[in-house]
Amino acid sequence: MNITVNAKPHDISATTLDAALHELGLTSPALATALNGSFVSRAKRVDTPLTEGDRIEVLAPMQGG
């Protein structure tokens, strides 16, 4: 299935948001996710299905100075 993650195309076999994040190596518990512009909580990722063409945004906290 073709999806877009942070504006980059990816071809994945996963069918849920949680599985897609694992397939792409995005496994930090501190990630925030949005699917097609709507926030998805960590608890709901496992039950959130993906479809062809979905857009996922993944944000991680950054430390800076």
BALODO-576303 format. One record per residue (C-alpha): x, y, z; residue number from 1; residue in three letters. Coordinates in Angstrom, 1 decimal, always signed. Each point is the difference from the previous one (the first is absolute). Layout:
# BALODO-576303
<node><x>X</x><y>Y</y><z>Z</z><n>NUM</n><res>ALA</res></node>
...
END
This chain:
# BALODO-576303
<node><x>+0.0</x><y>+0.0</y><z>+0.0</z><n>1</n><res>MET</res></node>
<node><x>+1.3</x><y>+3.5</y><z>-0.8</z><n>2</n><res>ASN</res></node>
<node><x>-0.2</x><y>+2.6</y><z>+2.7</z><n>3</n><res>ILE</res></node>
<node><x>+1.8</x><y>+3.3</y><z>+0.8</z><n>4</n><res>THR</res></node>
<node><x>+1.9</x><y>+0.4</y><z>+3.2</z><n>5</n><res>VAL</res></node>
<node><x>+1.2</x><y>+3.5</y><z>+0.8</z><n>6</n><res>ASN</res></node>
<node><x>-0.3</x><y>+1.0</y><z>-3.6</z><n>7</n><res>ALA</res></node>
<node><x>+2.0</x><y>-3.0</y><z>-1.3</z><n>8</n><res>LYS</res></node>
<node><x>-1.6</x><y>-2.9</y><z>-1.9</z><n>9</n><res>PRO</res></node>
<node><x>+0.3</x><y>-3.5</y><z>+1.4</z><n>10</n><res>HIS</res></node>
<node><x>-1.2</x><y>-3.4</y><z>-1.2</z><n>11</n><res>ASP</res></node>
<node><x>-0.9</x><y>-2.1</y><z>+3.0</z><n>12</n><res>ILE</res></node>
<node><x>-1.8</x><y>-3.3</y><z>+0.8</z><n>13</n><res>SER</res></node>
<node><x>-1.5</x><y>+1.1</y><z>+3.3</z><n>14</n><res>ALA</res></node>
<node><x>-3.7</x><y>+0.6</y><z>+0.3</z><n>15</n><res>THR</res></node>
<node><x>-0.2</x><y>+1.9</y><z>+3.3</z><n>16</n><res>THR</res></node>
<node><x>+1.7</x><y>+3.2</y><z>+1.1</z><n>17</n><res>LEU</res></node>
<node><x>+1.8</x><y>-1.9</y><z>+2.8</z><n>18</n><res>ASP</res></node>
<node><x>+1.3</x><y>-2.7</y><z>-2.3</z><n>19</n><res>ALA</res></node>
<node><x>+1.1</x><y>+2.7</y><z>-2.5</z><n>20</n><res>ALA</res></node>
<node><x>+2.0</x><y>+1.9</y><z>+2.6</z><n>21</n><res>LEU</res></node>
<node><x>+1.8</x><y>-3.3</y><z>+1.0</z><n>22</n><res>HIS</res></node>
<node><x>+0.6</x><y>-0.9</y><z>-3.6</z><n>23</n><res>GLU</res></node>
<node><x>+1.6</x><y>+3.4</y><z>-0.6</z><n>24</n><res>LEU</res></node>
<node><x>+2.1</x><y>-0.2</y><z>+3.2</z><n>25</n><res>GLY</res></node>
<node><x>-1.9</x><y>+2.7</y><z>+1.8</z><n>26</n><res>LEU</res></node>
<node><x>-0.4</x><y>-1.6</y><z>+3.4</z><n>27</n><res>THR</res></node>
<node><x>+0.7</x><y>+2.7</y><z>+2.6</z><n>28</n><res>SER</res></node>
<node><x>-2.8</x><y>+0.2</y><z>+2.6</z><n>29</n><res>PRO</res></node>
<node><x>+0.3</x><y>+3.8</y><z>-0.2</z><n>30</n><res>ALA</res></node>
<node><x>-1.3</x><y>+0.4</y><z>-3.5</z><n>31</n><res>LEU</res></node>
<node><x>-3.0</x><y>+2.0</y><z>-0.9</z><n>32</n><res>ALA</res></node>
<node><x>-1.9</x><y>-1.1</y><z>-3.1</z><n>33</n><res>THR</res></node>
<node><x>-2.7</x><y>+1.4</y><z>-2.4</z><n>34</n><res>ALA</res></node>
<node><x>-1.8</x><y>-1.9</y><z>-2.7</z><n>35</n><res>LEU</res></node>
<node><x>-1.3</x><y>+2.2</y><z>-2.9</z><n>36</n><res>ASN</res></node>
<node><x>+0.2</x><y>+3.0</y><z>+2.3</z><n>37</n><res>GLY</res></node>
<node><x>-1.7</x><y>-1.4</y><z>+3.0</z><n>38</n><res>SER</res></node>
<node><x>+1.9</x><y>-0.8</y><z>+3.2</z><n>39</n><res>PHE</res></node>
<node><x>+0.1</x><y>-3.7</y><z>+1.0</z><n>40</n><res>VAL</res></node>
<node><x>+0.9</x><y>-0.9</y><z>+3.6</z><n>41</n><res>SER</res></node>
<node><x>+2.5</x><y>-2.7</y><z>+0.7</z><n>42</n><res>ARG</res></node>
<node><x>-2.8</x><y>-2.2</y><z>+1.5</z><n>43</n><res>ALA</res></node>
<node><x>-2.0</x><y>+0.1</y><z>-3.3</z><n>44</n><res>LYS</res></node>
<node><x>+2.8</x><y>-0.6</y><z>-2.4</z><n>45</n><res>ARG</res></node>
<node><x>-0.4</x><y>-3.8</y><z>+0.2</z><n>46</n><res>VAL</res></node>
<node><x>-3.6</x><y>+0.3</y><z>-1.1</z><n>47</n><res>ASP</res></node>
<node><x>+0.4</x><y>+2.7</y><z>-2.6</z><n>48</n><res>THR</res></node>
<node><x>-0.1</x><y>-1.5</y><z>-3.5</z><n>49</n><res>PRO</res></node>
<node><x>+1.9</x><y>+1.4</y><z>-2.9</z><n>50</n><res>LEU</res></node>
<node><x>-1.1</x><y>+0.2</y><z>-3.6</z><n>51</n><res>THR</res></node>
<node><x>+1.8</x><y>+0.7</y><z>-3.3</z><n>52</n><res>GLU</res></node>
<node><x>+1.2</x><y>+3.7</y><z>-0.2</z><n>53</n><res>GLY</res></node>
<node><x>-0.3</x><y>+0.8</y><z>+3.7</z><n>54</n><res>ASP</res></node>
<node><x>+2.2</x><y>+2.8</y><z>+1.4</z><n>55</n><res>ARG</res></node>
<node><x>+1.7</x><y>-0.5</y><z>+3.3</z><n>56</n><res>ILE</res></node>
<node><x>+1.8</x><y>+2.6</y><z>+2.0</z><n>57</n><res>GLU</res></node>
<node><x>+2.4</x><y>-1.1</y><z>+2.7</z><n>58</n><res>VAL</res></node>
<node><x>+1.5</x><y>+2.5</y><z>+2.5</z><n>59</n><res>LEU</res></node>
<node><x>+2.6</x><y>-0.7</y><z>+2.7</z><n>60</n><res>ALA</res></node>
<node><x>+1.1</x><y>+2.3</y><z>+2.8</z><n>61</n><res>PRO</res></node>
<node><x>+3.4</x><y>+1.6</y><z>-0.5</z><n>62</n><res>MET</res></node>
<node><x>+2.3</x><y>+1.4</y><z>+2.6</z><n>63</n><res>GLN</res></node>
<node><x>+1.8</x><y>+3.1</y><z>-0.8</z><n>64</n><res>GLY</res></node>
<node><x>+1.8</x><y>+2.9</y><z>+1.5</z><n>65</n><res>GLY</res></node>
END
